[in-house]
Amino acid sequence: MSSDPALTHRNFYGRTHGKTLRAAQKAYLAEDLDRLSLKGVTRDENPERRPLDLTPWGDAPLWLEIGFGGGEHLVHMGALNPQTQIIGAEPFVNGIAMLLGKIRAAGLSNLALHPGDVRDLFDVLPDACLSKAFLNYPDPWPKARHHRRRFVTPEHLLPLARAMKPGAEFRVATDIPDYVRQTLEEVPPAGFDLIDQGSTPWSDWLSTRYEQKALREGRPPHYLTFRRR
Ligand SMILES: C[S@@+](CC[C@H](N)C(=O)[O-])C[C@H]1O[C@@H](n2cnc3c(N)ncnc32)[C@H](O)[C@@H]1O
């Protein structure tokens, strides 16, 4: 198998479909998904893996949310930062439909999405284009033999680091102590300095569905902030 990440088949172990979609959610997907999706990210659309042309967004700072789930944090950040362009990547179609409903309700025009694996997006993001990235409650993969599937591994972190500007902020929120351990071990060697960590959220934080579930089940959140070197 080729070692070129653009040519290597990627396994995705998460879910892409859940409960049957409601009629309104099907309508959001049919009517809004194509317009809001970045073009030239998938291998079918861009087999040469040419970098995306971001010039239509001008000088707007570009942020990325990895695995936005139901989209509540992404929409909150978009509303709070109207001069910023934010991309969300998420392969779970039910989450994508929820996000589209929230974008409609909020009337936002500064959000775009990749309805798929963020690694495909990394292939085609230009160098040093992102000034912030969010990783909220990444899949925990609790079994030791699955820890290499976690986002905080070089396979994900090195392409993310390449796409981030020097000085750009990378935020991680998790409720899993062993995920904190692996984040502290693996993120700095990928090109980031730890700036802060603890149980106090960022001042502009919006609690996500997974955080609410963690709190109900008695798992306290932990927040980590890194800066790209
Ligand atoms: C535990 S959920 C958290 C969702 C949301 N961030 C929250 O806090 O409620 C993790 C999410 O990451 C998404 N995910 C996992 N691997 C991904 C990948 N390679 N690219 C994009 N999203 C991914 C999953 O589909 C899932 O929705």
The ligand as a Tripos MOL2 file, in Angstrom:
@<TRIPOS>MOLECULE
LIG
   27    29     1     0     0
SMALL
NO_CHARGES

@<TRIPOS>ATOM
      1 C1        -18.0750   12.0220   20.8880 C.3       1 LIG1
      2 S1        -18.6280   12.9040   19.4710 S.3       1 LIG1
      3 C2        -18.5800   14.6110   20.0010 C.3       1 LIG1
      4 C3        -19.4190   15.5180   19.1500 C.3       1 LIG1
      5 C4        -19.3970   17.0180   19.5120 C.3       1 LIG1
      6 N1        -18.0880   17.5820   19.2770 N.3       1 LIG1
      7 C5        -19.8180   17.2480   20.9410 C.2       1 LIG1
      8 O1        -18.9750   17.6630   21.7660 O.co2     1 LIG1
      9 O2        -21.0090   17.0270   21.2490 O.co2     1 LIG1
     10 C6        -17.2380   12.8020   18.3890 C.3       1 LIG1
     11 C7        -17.5850   13.2170   16.9620 C.3       1 LIG1
     12 O3        -16.3990   13.1830   16.1610 O.3       1 LIG1
     13 C8        -16.7650   12.7350   14.8760 C.3       1 LIG1
     14 N2        -15.5520   12.2100   14.1950 N.ar      1 LIG1
     15 C9        -14.8710   11.0770   14.4910 C.ar      1 LIG1
     16 N3        -13.8610   10.8960   13.6320 N.ar      1 LIG1
     17 C10       -13.8930   11.9530   12.7730 C.ar      1 LIG1
     18 C11       -13.1180   12.3090   11.6400 C.ar      1 LIG1
     19 N4        -12.0960   11.5480   11.2210 N.pl3     1 LIG1
     20 N5        -13.4290   13.4490   10.9820 N.ar      1 LIG1
     21 C12       -14.4700   14.2290   11.4020 C.ar      1 LIG1
     22 N6        -15.2340   13.9330   12.4670 N.ar      1 LIG1
     23 C13       -14.9570   12.7970   13.1370 C.ar      1 LIG1
     24 C14       -17.8020   11.6510   15.1470 C.3       1 LIG1
     25 O4        -18.6120   11.3740   14.0120 O.3       1 LIG1
     26 C15       -18.5830   12.2810   16.2970 C.3       1 LIG1
     27 O5        -19.6960   13.0300   15.8570 O.3       1 LIG1
@<TRIPOS>BOND
     1     1     2 1
     2     2     3 1
     3     2    10 1
     4     3     4 1
     5     4     5 1
     6     5     6 1
     7     5     7 1
     8     7     8 2
     9     7     9 1
    10    10    11 1
    11    11    12 1
    12    11    26 1
    13    12    13 1
    14    13    14 1
    15    13    24 1
    16    14    15 ar
    17    14    23 ar
    18    15    16 ar
    19    16    17 ar
    20    17    18 ar
    21    17    23 ar
    22    18    19 1
    23    18    20 ar
    24    20    21 ar
    25    21    22 ar
    26    22    23 ar
    27    24    25 1
    28    24    26 1
    29    26    27 1
@<TRIPOS>SUBSTRUCTURE
     1 LIG1         1 GROUP 0 **** ****
